[in-house]
Amino acid sequence: MAPSEYDVAIVGAGIIGSAIARELAVAGHSVVVLEAEEVAGETSCRAMGHVGAYDDSEAQLGFTFFGRRLWEELSPELPPEVDFVRRGALWVARDAEEMAEVERKRAVYRRARVDVDVVDGRRLATMEPNLAPGLAGALWVPGDIVLDAAEATRYLARRASELGVEIRTHTPVRSLRPDGVDLGNGQSVRAGHVVLATGWQAPTLLPSLPIRPRKGHIVLTEPLPGYVRHQVTEVSYVRGASPTQSESITFSFQPRSSGRYLLGATRQYVGSSTEVDPAVVERLLERARLFLPGIREVPIARTWAGLRPAGPDAVPILGPMPGRRELLVAVAHEGIGITTALATGRLVREMIDGRPPSIPLEPFRPERLAAPKS
Ligand SMILES: Cc1cc2nc3c(=O)[nH]c(=O)nc-3n(C[C@H](O)[C@H](O)[C@H](O)COP(=O)(O)OP(=O)(O)OC[C@H]3O[C@@H](n4cnc5c(N)ncnc54)[C@H](O)[C@@H]3O)c2cc1C
C-alpha cells in the first residue's frame, strides 16, 4: 500500500475539528483539515459561547470542567476578538422548589471540586439589579467563561495552520475509506487516521451514528452596557437540555464586551432548516420576561438559529469506531461543544498517540451505543 500523505485527516472545521487540528499540530503530527464550506461556517458560528461546567451527568460535568480548565490555560494567547471574559455564571431559581435544585447542584459541583456558592434572593438582586424582583436565589459559579464561539473557532484553525496544518475549505468529503477519504471532486486523500468532526451532519458519512440536528434560536440585542453583568441561566436549563425533551424553551442571557446580549435557549427536533421561526422567538422573549421584566425595551439587533449535533445522551461520542482503529469520531457535542472543544482535542490526541487519557474515556466511546457500525 502507498504511504499516507498525512498522519491525520480531519473532516470538518467547526470548533471541534479546529481544536483537534491545533492539538495534533502541537504534538507534531502532519494534519490536513477538509471542510465543505468555510471555517466556522456551520453550528460553531451560531452558538452562545458560555464555557461552563454543566452537570447533566457525572461524565458531562467532568468533561465540561476539564474543557473549561483548558480554555483558562489557553487564555493568555487568545486575541482580543475571541472576547474571552471570566464573567462567572448565575443559575437562577424562582421559588423554593427551584432552590432545592440549586442546593442539589451545589453538592454535585462541590463533589467534582468546582468552585461554587449559593446566593440568596437579596444578594442576587445586588449582583444583577435588573433581574425580576422576588427571585429565590442562584448558584454562583465564579469560574465560568464567556467567549465568541465563531472567533474562537477561527483562532484555533488559524493557530493550527501556523503550526503547519493544511486547511482546505470548500472541499467536501464524499466518503470514508480505510486509508483516508474520497473528496467530492473525485480526488482522494490518504491518511493514517481519519477523524470525523462533521457536527450534526455526521450521519451523512457514517449513517450508523445516531445524531440529529437540534434547532436553537438566538436573539442578539443592541448595546446596553451594564444591563446584566454575568452569564445568567435559569436553573432548570439542564433538564430542558436533556435529549429526551422533544422541545424546550429556557432562559439564558449572556453579556458581551460590546455591550450587546445574546438571549437563548430554545431546543427543537424540527429538521435541518436554520430559518428563524418568529413564533419561537416570541415564546423565548416571553420566557425571558419572567427573569428580566424589562427585556422588551431592549432593542433587538438580529435573530438567528443553529443546529446542535444531538446524540442519544448528553455526552459526545469520541473514539475509534468498533473494528476500525484508523477511523475516530468526535461528534454529538449538542450544547457543550464550545466548552469541550479543547478537551475533545486533547483526548483525541491522547488516543492517537496511545497515551493515558486525561479523563476516563469509557462514557464517550462509540461502543456504548447500540451496535454502532462503521
Ligand atoms: C443556539 C446554540 C447555542 C449554543 N450555545 C453553546 C454554549 O453556550 N456553550 C457551548 O459549549 N456550546 C454551545 N452550543 C453548542 C455548540 O455550538 C456545538 O456543540 C458546536 O458548535 C459543535 O461543533 P462541531 O465542530 O461539532 O460542528 P460544526 O460547527 O457544525 O462543524 C462541523 C463542520 O463540518 C463540516 N462538514 C460537514 N459535512 C462535511 C463533509 N462531508 N465534508 C467536509 N466538511 C463537512 C461543516 O461544513 C461544518 O463546518 C450552542 C449551539 C447552538 C445551536
Ligand as a Chemical Component Dictionary entry (heavy atoms), coordinates in Angstrom:
data_LIG
# 
_chem_comp.id                   LIG 
_chem_comp.type                 NON-POLYMER 
_chem_comp.pdbx_formal_charge   0 
_chem_comp.three_letter_code    LIG 
# 
loop_
_chem_comp_atom.comp_id 
_chem_comp_atom.atom_id 
_chem_comp_atom.alt_atom_id 
_chem_comp_atom.type_symbol 
_chem_comp_atom.charge 
_chem_comp_atom.model_Cartn_x 
_chem_comp_atom.model_Cartn_y 
_chem_comp_atom.model_Cartn_z 
_chem_comp_atom.pdbx_ordinal 
LIG C1  C1  C 0 -28.131 28.194 19.611 1  
LIG C2  C2  C 0 -26.926 27.454 20.126 2  
LIG C3  C3  C 0 -26.298 27.862 21.298 3  
LIG C4  C4  C 0 -25.184 27.183 21.783 4  
LIG N1  N1  N 0 -24.569 27.640 22.907 5  
LIG C5  C5  C 0 -23.478 26.981 23.393 6  
LIG C6  C6  C 0 -22.821 27.450 24.574 7  
LIG O1  O1  O 0 -23.179 28.489 25.136 8  
LIG N2  N2  N 0 -21.762 26.712 25.044 9  
LIG C7  C7  C 0 -21.328 25.576 24.436 10 
LIG O2  O2  O 0 -20.391 24.949 24.932 11 
LIG N3  N3  N 0 -21.927 25.120 23.297 12 
LIG C8  C8  C 0 -22.995 25.786 22.768 13 
LIG N4  N4  N 0 -23.616 25.331 21.633 14 
LIG C9  C9  C 0 -23.173 24.065 21.034 15 
LIG C10 C10 C 0 -22.013 24.234 20.054 16 
LIG O3  O3  O 0 -22.272 25.310 19.187 17 
LIG C11 C11 C 0 -21.825 22.940 19.254 18 
LIG O4  O4  O 0 -21.744 21.828 20.121 19 
LIG C12 C12 C 0 -20.537 23.011 18.424 20 
LIG O5  O5  O 0 -20.519 24.206 17.664 21 
LIG C13 C13 C 0 -20.417 21.802 17.506 22 
LIG O6  O6  O 0 -19.218 21.977 16.793 23 
LIG P1  P1  P 0 -18.817 20.961 15.619 24 
LIG O7  O7  O 0 -17.462 21.348 15.187 25 
LIG O8  O8  O 0 -19.071 19.562 16.069 26 
LIG O9  O9  O 0 -19.910 21.227 14.482 27 
LIG P2  P2  P 0 -19.970 22.363 13.330 28 
LIG O10 O10 O 0 -19.637 23.690 13.843 29 
LIG O11 O11 O 0 -21.299 22.183 12.676 30 
LIG O12 O12 O 0 -18.806 21.947 12.353 31 
LIG C14 C14 C 0 -18.894 20.812 11.511 32 
LIG C15 C15 C 0 -18.238 21.181 10.197 33 
LIG O13 O13 O 0 -18.203 20.017 9.363  34 
LIG C16 C16 C 0 -18.401 20.443 8.033  35 
LIG N5  N5  N 0 -18.835 19.284 7.229  36 
LIG C17 C17 C 0 -19.998 18.607 7.336  37 
LIG N6  N6  N 0 -20.041 17.600 6.444  38 
LIG C18 C18 C 0 -18.864 17.651 5.751  39 
LIG C19 C19 C 0 -18.296 16.867 4.700  40 
LIG N7  N7  N 0 -18.950 15.826 4.145  41 
LIG N8  N8  N 0 -17.060 17.190 4.235  42 
LIG C20 C20 C 0 -16.360 18.230 4.787  43 
LIG N9  N9  N 0 -16.862 19.004 5.781  44 
LIG C21 C21 C 0 -18.088 18.714 6.260  45 
LIG C22 C22 C 0 -19.442 21.531 8.135  46 
LIG O14 O14 O 0 -19.446 22.376 6.994  47 
LIG C23 C23 C 0 -19.019 22.233 9.417  48 
LIG O15 O15 O 0 -18.163 23.346 9.160  49 
LIG C24 C24 C 0 -24.710 26.025 21.098 50 
LIG C25 C25 C 0 -25.320 25.630 19.911 51 
LIG C26 C26 C 0 -26.416 26.332 19.419 52 
LIG C27 C27 C 0 -27.054 25.904 18.120 53 
# 
loop_
_chem_comp_bond.comp_id 
_chem_comp_bond.atom_id_1 
_chem_comp_bond.atom_id_2 
_chem_comp_bond.value_order 
_chem_comp_bond.pdbx_ordinal 
LIG C1  C2  SING 1  
LIG C2  C3  SING 2  
LIG C2  C26 DOUB 3  
LIG C3  C4  DOUB 4  
LIG C4  N1  SING 5  
LIG C4  C24 SING 6  
LIG N1  C5  DOUB 7  
LIG C5  C6  SING 8  
LIG C5  C8  SING 9  
LIG C6  O1  DOUB 10 
LIG C6  N2  SING 11 
LIG N2  C7  SING 12 
LIG C7  O2  DOUB 13 
LIG C7  N3  SING 14 
LIG N3  C8  DOUB 15 
LIG C8  N4  SING 16 
LIG N4  C9  SING 17 
LIG N4  C24 SING 18 
LIG C9  C10 SING 19 
LIG C10 O3  SING 20 
LIG C10 C11 SING 21 
LIG C11 O4  SING 22 
LIG C11 C12 SING 23 
LIG C12 O5  SING 24 
LIG C12 C13 SING 25 
LIG C13 O6  SING 26 
LIG O6  P1  SING 27 
LIG P1  O7  DOUB 28 
LIG P1  O8  SING 29 
LIG P1  O9  SING 30 
LIG O9  P2  SING 31 
LIG P2  O10 DOUB 32 
LIG P2  O11 SING 33 
LIG P2  O12 SING 34 
LIG O12 C14 SING 35 
LIG C14 C15 SING 36 
LIG C15 O13 SING 37 
LIG C15 C23 SING 38 
LIG O13 C16 SING 39 
LIG C16 N5  SING 40 
LIG C16 C22 SING 41 
LIG N5  C17 SING 42 
LIG N5  C21 SING 43 
LIG C17 N6  DOUB 44 
LIG N6  C18 SING 45 
LIG C18 C19 SING 46 
LIG C18 C21 DOUB 47 
LIG C19 N7  SING 48 
LIG C19 N8  DOUB 49 
LIG N8  C20 SING 50 
LIG C20 N9  DOUB 51 
LIG N9  C21 SING 52 
LIG C22 O14 SING 53 
LIG C22 C23 SING 54 
LIG C23 O15 SING 55 
LIG C24 C25 DOUB 56 
LIG C25 C26 SING 57 
LIG C26 C27 SING 58 
# 
